[in-house]
Amino acid sequence: MTATVQPALDGSVPAPAITRRIVDDYEAWVDEVTPAYVEAADTGRPFTIDAVARDKKLPDPPVPKTQWGSLPAHLLNAGIIRHHGYGGSARAKQSLVHIWIGVPEADREAVAQRRRDERAAARAEKRAA
């Protein structure tokens, strides 16, 4: 059975929606997409998470609506990226999104260690309160 597509009022037929592959396991997805963000970070140029995903045709996580948002935290904690600013979304121009830039490779482990220390201190402070 084939689906029929309703032409627009001007007679044109819309292009089919492009769907991305969905990876079933979140950790496997993170492992698969991280190299693309390391590559983007190594360029030294600012980027958005969505721009890299679109340019590299990256797959979606198991729950795309929520899990794309956790990827920057993973990259931050690994010392790969840092916040650079804000800009308009490529998909919805009125939306404000984070712009990221890479941490120099030589500094990544030190940045990751500092973030681990900060999180541990925050947990200790929370327990003491």
Buried (B, 14 or more C-beta within 10 A) or exposed (E): EEEEEEEEEEEEEEEEEEEEEEBEEEEEBBEBBBEBBBEBBEEEEBBBBBBBBBEBEBBBBEEEEEBBEEBBEBBBBBBBBBEBEEBEEEEEEEEEBEBBBBBEEEEBEEBBEEBEEEEEEEEEEEEEE
